[in-house]
């Protein structure tokens, strides 16, 4: 999995950057800056159905598409530590949001940083849980094999 992830994550990153600046019919317009925490999230929760297209794209989408970045620890042991990964990710996402504002190709929204970071944390925790379960499963298998191989069934 590590090998495939190392090849795919750069392409995924480039695709996301394209979508953030040029995709979905984005054209340079007056940039918009939203710095009030939870304002956008509250708006989408209050005035949209949970299954509406706007809610799914703006809330759920902003979380889900960044889950793979929680797995960056697969590439480097340094990125397997949450504080460093968190700092680099929040810095990078904040830079992207500010660039969207200055290039007028999107909305610079502090809530996007929160939601994207939530996606990172979900991915990181998911990887940690999967790794822990895999290690537990491996220990169980090794323990099971060692106990069953010590018995002889010769008659």
C-alpha positions, 0 to 999 in steps of 0.5 A, spaced: 500 500 500 505 504 501 508 504 494 501 505 491 500 511 496 507 514 494 505 514 487 498 516 487 498 522 492 502 527 488 497 526 482 491 527 487 494 533 490 495 536 483 488 534 482 485 538 488 489 544 487 486 544 480 479 543 482 481 549 488 483 554 483 480 552 476 475 546 477 468 547 477 467 553 472 472 558 477 473 564 474 477 570 477 472 574 480 472 579 486 476 575 492 472 573 498 475 573 505 471 569 511 474 570 517 469 568 522 470 561 525 464 557 524 460 562 520 459 558 514 458 551 517 453 554 521 450 557 515 450 550 511 447 546 518 441 551 519 439 553 512 440 546 508 438 539 508 443 534 510 442 531 504 442 537 499 448 538 494 450 544 497 451 541 504 454 535 501 459 539 497 461 544 502 461 540 509 462 533 507 466 534 501 471 539 505 472 533 510 472 527 505 477 529 500 482 531 505 482 524 509 488 521 504 492 526 507 492 523 514 496 517 511 502 521 509 505 518 515 506 512 510 511 516 506 515 518 512 516 516 519 517 524 521 510 525 518 507 519 522 507 524 528 501 528 529 504 535 531 508 536 525 503 533 520 498 538 523 502 544 523 505 542 516 497 541 513 494 547 517 500 551 514 499 549 507 491 549 507 492 556 510 496 558 504 492 555 499 486 559 502 489 565 502 492 564 495 485 563 493 483 570 495 489 573 492 488 570 485 480 571 486 479 564 484 475 561 490 473 563 497 478 564 503 474 561 508 477 559 515 471 554 516 474 550 510 481 550 514 477 547 520 473 542 515 480 540 511 483 539 518 478 534 520 479 530 514 486 530 516 485 528 523 480 522 521 485 519 516 490 520 521 486 516 526 483 511 521 490 509 519 493 509 526 487 504 528 488 500 522 495 499 524 493 497 531 488 492 528 493 489 523 498 489 529 493 485 533 491 481 528 498 479 526 500 477 534 494 473 534 496 469 528 503 468 530 500 466 537 495 461 534 500 458 530 505 457 535 500 454 540 497 449 534 504 447 531 507 445 538 502 439 538 503 433 534 497 429 531 502 423 529 498 416 531 
